[in-house]
């Protein structure tokens, strides 16, 4: 998974090869995406730019559900109903921000970024 530096990996209009003026920086390289799904909770920690750390979820089976009256309940995730990010994510049951989940309390929408924060926060949808 290499990311080009200013698109210099392409060829010239004459068919010659372009040589980049510098090598790729560490922050310019891509990583594989972290795609959390339902299951027993597994988290990973990775170092990111600035010597900071991100806690990412690989899988989780509970969600912090805000019911609207300033109360938060920890409820079990039954399944992923919809994911507007990607149709493939919907089919595979990947949890991202904006995903619609089916819980024991009803349908809810994810408002956190579980692949970067390591937690799933959601708000209850009115039916």
N, C-alpha and C positions, 0 to 999 in steps of 0.2 A: 504494500500500500504506500506508494510513493506519491508525494505531492510535488508538482512542478514549481520551480522558483520562477515567478513572473512568466510562466508559460514558455520557457526557453527550451523545453525538450522537444518542441515541434520542429519540423524542417523548414528551411527557407523556401521562398517561392521558386527559386531556381533548382531546388532539390538538394541543396547542400545541408549540412548539419550545423545546428547552432550549439555553441558551447556556453554554458552559464558562467557568469562572472564570479560567482561565489557558490559555496555549497549550501545545502538546506540547513536552516537553524532548527534547533530542537523543538521550538514552539510551532514550527511550520509543518511538522510531520503529523500524519493522521494516526488515530487509534481505532481499533475495532469498537463499534458502538456497544454500550452496555444496555442490554435489553432485559429488564426484570419481568418475571412472570409469577404466577401463583405457585405456592408450595411452601415447604418449611423455610424459615428465614435464614438466608445466607447473605452476609455482607462482605465486601472487600474494601480495603483502603489503598488508595494509590496516591503517589506524590505528583503534584502538578506544578505549574510555573510559580516561582516566587517562594519555593520551599514550603508551599501549602499542601494540605491533604484534602482529598475528597473521599467521602464514605459512600460507596455505591451499593445498591441492592442487586443481588442476582435473583433472589426469589423472596416472596413474603406471603403470609397468609392472613394478616390482619391489617386493618386500616383505621386511622384516627378519624372518626366521623363527626363532623360538626353538624348538629341538628338545627341550628339557627337561633336557639334561645340561649346562647352563650354557654352551651354545654358540649363537651366532647366525649364520645364513647369509643372504646376500642371494640370493633366488631369484625367478624370473620368475613373474608372475601369468598363468595361462592363461585363467581366466574366473571370474565371480562365480556361485557355485552357489545361495546362499540369502541373504536379507536379511530378518530378522525385524522390522525397523523398519517396513517398508512393502512391500506386494506390488508396487507400482509400481516401487520401487527394485530389487526382485529382477528384474523383467522388463527394466528398462533397464540393469542392471549397475552400479548405484551402490554405491560402497564407503563404508560407515559403520561405527561401532563395533558389534561383534557380527556382522558379515557373515561368511559362510562362503565362503572362496576356494579355488579349485583351483590348486595350484602344481605345479612340477616335482617337489617332494618329497612331495606328497600334499595332503590337505585341511587347512586351517588356519582359525583364527578370529581376526578382527581385534580387538585390545585397545586400540588408540590411536584418537584422533579425527582422521582425516586432513583433515577440512574445517577444523579449527582449529589443528592442530599442524604440518601440512605433512609428515607422515611416516606410513608405514603399518608398524606393528609387529603381529606375529601370533604365535600359539602353535600348534604342530602338534597336530592332533587324532589320538587313537589310534583305529585302526579295528578 
